[in-house]
Amino acid sequence: DSAVVLHVVVVERQVLLDGVTYRNVMRKMIPNAAGTFLDRSWRAGESLTLDLSAALTNITDSRQVAVVVFVQNAENKS
């Protein structure tokens, strides 16, 4: 029953720049690096739907875009 922070990260799985391939290049954190604080009680199996949007810039190949989502305990960072 602890508050969590939802982190949403947009990555480009593969970027070719000057002959070098870079993998999983972070392009944006939505809404920002602090994430979205969710201060509520949680029960096993419970779900929550959020609508988040952002303008994406500096994308070299839109076919390589992926979204990584994770939650983190707001107190102990686990």
Residue pairs with C-beta under 8 A, 6 or more apart in sequence:
1 41
1 42
2 42
2 73
2 74
2 75
3 37
3 38
3 39
3 40
3 73
3 74
3 75
4 38
4 42
4 71
4 72
4 73
4 74
5 34
5 35
5 36
5 37
5 38
5 71
5 72
5 74
6 35
6 36
6 38
6 50
6 69
6 70
6 71
7 29
7 35
7 36
7 69
7 70
7 71
7 72
8 29
8 30
8 35
8 36
8 52
8 67
8 68
8 69
9 26
9 28
9 29
9 30
9 67
9 68
9 69
10 26
10 27
10 28
10 29
10 30
10 54
10 56
10 65
10 66
10 67
10 68
11 24
11 25
11 26
11 27
11 65
11 66
11 67
11 68
12 24
12 25
12 27
12 59
12 60
12 61
12 64
12 65
12 66
13 23
13 24
13 64
13 65
13 66
14 21
14 22
14 23
14 61
14 64
15 21
15 22
15 23
15 25
15 60
15 61
15 64
16 22
16 60
17 60
27 56
27 57
27 58
27 59
27 65
28 54
28 56
28 57
29 35
30 52
30 53
30 54
31 52
31 54
35 72
36 50
36 52
37 74
38 48
38 71
39 74
56 65
59 65
72 78
